[in-house]
Every structure is written in structure tokens, then in C-alpha cells.
């Protein structure tokens, strides 16, 4: 996959929003189902083991859908999506974290999330 420009990454993020929203829902369902299946767990109206397996399969499908765009899904709880890019010849990742309204951060590819900086305005 190629590199994203900032406008391309923002467009792709908008296109992915329904997928990301579904990941959040399925993630919560999966946690609830898993808790219900533990000994002494609180029962849930979501179902049991078959529904847990279905939720896990759906989560994997959604994660694959994100990865197929060329974006990198770095975390699921919270969601963290990086878009490979380049600034002044330096490889960077345009960084979106669950709850961010837009892509407003980046970090050098070799530094990871801890090296996250605001995009220049």
C-alpha cells in the first residue's frame, strides 16, 4: 500500500467511520459476552458462547476491512488507527485515536505513540 496525504487520510477516516463505530459496538458486546461466560458471570441478553464466537469473528472481519485500506489498526481498546505518510522525507504515521474528531496528530514511524505530536497548522 502507498502513503496517504493528510487529505486522503481524512477522507479514508470518514469512509471508515461506520466500520469503526461497529468495532466499538462489537467490542463492547464481546466483553459483555465474555464476562457472562466466566464462572459466576452476570448473564446477558446478548446470548452465550455461539454469540461470543460470532462477535469475535465479526470483529476480525471489521479489523481486516480497516487494514485493507492501507491504514494500520494499532489498537482496539481504545481504537488507534495510523495512516502511513511522509513529512519532509521522514516516514510518519498520521494518528487517529478513538474520541478524536479528526486526524490532528502524527508521530515518526520509529517513535510510536509516545512520540505523538500535533499536526502543524
N, C-alpha and C positions, 0 to 999 in steps of 0.2 A: 504494500500500500504506500501511497505517496504522503507528502506533507500537506498539512492544512494551512491555509492563510487564516487569519483571525476571522474575516467574514465567512469563510467556508466552515470553520469550526462552529461559529454561532448558528449558521444555517443548519448544520448537521445536528447540533444540540436541540434546536427547535423541532426538527423532524423526529428526533429520538424521545422527546418528552413523553408521549403516550407509552412508549416502551419502558422508560424509566419510572413512570408513575405505576405501571403494572408491576415492575420489580419490587417497588416499595410495598404494594398490597400483598403480593405473593410471599415476600419475605416475612411480613407480619403473620400471614396465615401459617406459614411453615413453622415459625417459632411457637405459635399457639398450639398447633397440632403436635409438635414435638413435646411440648410441656404436658399436654394431655396424655400422651403415651408413656410418660415416665411413671414409675410406681408411685401411687398416691397423687398423681397429677389431677388437676381440675378438668373434668370432662368439658368438651367443646361441641357446639352445634356444627362445627365445620366438618366433623367426621372422625375417622380413625386412620389406621395405617394405610389403606388404599389412597385416601385423600392426601395424606402426607407424601406418599410416593409420587402422586400426580403433581403436587405442588413443587416438589423437588425437580421433577422432570420439566415442568413449565419454567421454573427459574433458570434452569440450564439453557433452555431454548431462548429465553429472553437475553441472557448474558451473551450467548452466541450471536444473536442479532446485533447487539451493540458492537461486538468485536469485528463483525463482518464489515462494518463501515470504515474500518481503519482506525477508529478510536480505540483506546485501551481502557478497559474496565479494571481499575486498580483496587476497588473495594466495593462491598455490597452493603455494609452496615457501618458507617454511612456510605452511600453511593459516592464513588470517586471516579470520574472519567477524565482521562487525559487525551489530548489531541496532539500528535506529533507535529512540530512546526520548526521553524528556524528564525532566529533573530540575529542579524549581522553575521551570518555564517556559523552561528553557535546553535547546536541542536537543543531545542527546548520542548517542553510539553505545556500546552495551554490547558489549564487545570480548572475543572468544574467540580465542586463539592455539593452534595445534596443540601438544599436550602439556599444556595447561591442563586440569585435571579438571572444571572448571565455569566459568561466567561469573563472574569475580571482579574485572573491570576495566571501566573506561569511559573515554571521552575526549570532550571537546566536539567537536561535528561540525566546527568550524572549525579545530581544532588538530591533528587527525590522531593517528597512533600515538604520536608524540613527546610528546603531552600526556596520555598514558595514566596513569590513577590507579586505585588500589584502590577498589572499591565500599565505601561506608560500611557498617559492621556494625550 
